[in-house]
Amino acid sequence: MNPNIVRWSHSALKDYEGCARRYHEVKVLRKYPFQETDATRYGTQVHEAIEFYIRDGKPLPEIYAKFKPVVSLITAWIAELSRANEIDPMLVATNRDVIGFLAGGESRLATGWRRDLVGRDLERLREGELGLSFDRDGRLRLIPAT
């Protein structure tokens, strides 16, 4: 890979839009190296555990088992909306998008048409404001959490 090519991600674009000079100092000139914290280590561990769970079918470690229902709900809702809109679910969200969304990191589900289609609903599901139910035809539907 050519080191002179800048790779843009959602968070990199947000950083740049927030302050172009800060982005240049941190990302281009690398004046301020990343310093790992307990929170970033935890985030990385959760991200990896969920990635292995989704991609490889590896069981979640007990410490991260609380994320399993969330992964299942998110995946089911993406599949339902994809079916209803006749869109390939992989176009809506890849495993990486779901993992990033759950870990609070980079995810295409947080921006653009994906956020409009599914991201806002997923945020509300994740926060416990909404739930999923079945209608009489066996389709999923969002319901307010009570």
Secondary structure by P-SEA (a helix, b strand, c coil): ccccbbbbcaaaaaaaaacaaaaaaccccccccccccaaaaaaaaaaaaaaaaaacccccccccccaaaaaaaaaaaaaaaaaaacccccccccaaaaaaaaacccccccccccccccaaaaaaaaaccbbbbbccccbbbbbccc
